């Protein structure tokens, strides 16, 4: 009797793990998960997002995908100049940071140029993605 309940417990845990994994993998669109295939993220881009009636929820979804699917650190600000640090790296030089200027609907982020051309710039929410002329890594 005890072994049957133990086996039901393990089956339940296994089923829960499988369901959780499949749900999580469905929530990240390939436009965001494919970034791992682009390994030359040495260019910082200024990304402008489109404004529309529903853009607020679309923008929040886009930022959630950047955070959850691309493992980026989101930093919200109202200032163009930023001097803070994250993990002892200046925010503007930290390749994991997406620096968001919410008031003007743009953000700064480090991406592989091929990813920007092939994926990021083609997203419905993205208006434009231009290289930041001030910053790059050799």
C-alpha positions in Angstrom: 0.0 0.0 0.0 2.8 2.4 0.9 4.7 1.6 -2.3 1.6 2.3 -4.4 1.2 5.7 -2.8 4.9 6.5 -3.2 4.7 5.5 -6.8 1.6 7.7 -7.3 3.5 10.6 -5.7 6.5 10.2 -8.1 4.2 9.8 -11.1 2.4 13.1 -10.0 5.8 14.9 -9.6 6.9 13.6 -13.0 3.7 14.6 -14.7 3.9 18.1 -13.1 7.5 18.5 -14.3 6.6 17.5 -17.8 3.6 19.9 -17.9 5.6 22.8 -16.4 8.4 22.3 -18.9 6.1 22.1 -21.9 4.2 25.2 -20.8 7.4 27.2 -20.2 8.8 26.2 -23.6 5.6 27.3 -25.3 5.7 30.7 -23.7 9.0 31.8 -25.3 8.6 32.5 -29.1 11.5 31.5 -31.3 12.2 35.2 -32.1 13.4 35.4 -28.5 14.9 32.0 -27.9 16.9 31.9 -31.2 19.2 34.7 -29.9 21.4 32.0 -28.3 22.4 31.0 -31.9 23.9 34.5 -32.4 27.1 34.7 -30.5 28.6 38.1 -31.5 26.6 40.5 -29.2 29.3 43.2 -29.3 27.1 46.0 -30.6 24.7 48.1 -28.6 21.5 49.1 -30.3 18.9 51.7 -29.7 15.5 50.0 -30.2 12.4 52.1 -30.8 9.1 50.5 -30.2 5.9 51.2 -32.0 3.0 53.0 -30.3 -0.5 51.8 -30.8 -3.8 51.4 -28.9 -2.7 48.1 -27.4 1.0 48.9 -27.3 1.2 49.1 -23.5 0.5 45.4 -23.1 2.6 44.5 -26.2 5.5 46.5 -24.9 5.3 44.8 -21.5 5.1 41.4 -23.2 8.2 42.3 -25.3 10.1 43.3 -22.1 8.9 40.1 -20.3 10.3 38.0 -23.2 13.6 39.9 -23.1 13.8 39.2 -19.3 12.4 35.7 -19.2 13.4 34.2 -22.5 16.6 36.0 -23.2 17.7 36.2 -19.6 18.3 40.0 -19.7 18.3 42.4 -16.8 15.7 45.1 -17.2 16.6 48.6 -15.9 13.8 51.2 -16.2 14.8 54.9 -16.1 13.7 58.3 -17.1 17.3 59.5 -17.7 19.3 59.1 -20.8 22.6 59.4 -18.9 23.2 56.4 -16.7 26.1 55.8 -14.4 24.9 53.0 -12.2 26.4 49.5 -12.0 25.1 46.0 -12.0 27.3 43.2 -10.8 30.2 45.7 -10.7 29.8 46.5 -14.4 28.7 49.9 -15.6 25.1 49.6 -16.9 26.0 50.9 -20.4 28.7 48.2 -20.8 26.8 45.3 -19.3 25.7 43.1 -22.1 23.0 41.5 -20.1 21.2 44.8 -19.4 18.3 46.2 -21.3 18.2 49.9 -20.4 14.6 51.1 -20.9 13.6 54.8 -21.3 9.9 54.2 -20.9 8.8 57.8 -21.4 10.0 57.8 -25.0 9.4 54.1 -25.7 13.0 53.1 -26.5 15.6 50.9 -25.0 19.3 50.2 -25.3 20.5 46.6 -25.5 23.5 44.6 -26.7 22.8 42.2 -29.6 24.5 40.4 -32.4 24.0 42.5 -35.6 22.8 39.4 -37.5 20.1 38.8 -34.8 19.0 42.4 -35.2 18.6 42.1 -39.0 17.1 38.6 -39.1 14.9 38.7 -36.0 14.6 41.7 -33.7 13.9 44.3 -36.4 11.2 42.2 -37.8 9.2 41.9 -34.6 5.8 43.5 -34.9 6.4 45.8 -31.8 9.8 47.1 -33.0 9.7 50.3 -35.0 13.5 50.5 -35.6 16.8 49.1 -34.2 19.8 51.3 -34.9 23.4 50.9 -33.8 24.4 53.1 -30.9 27.3 55.0 -32.4 28.7 55.8 -28.9 29.4 52.3 -27.7 30.8 49.0 -29.1 33.2 46.3 -28.1 36.1 45.4 -30.3 
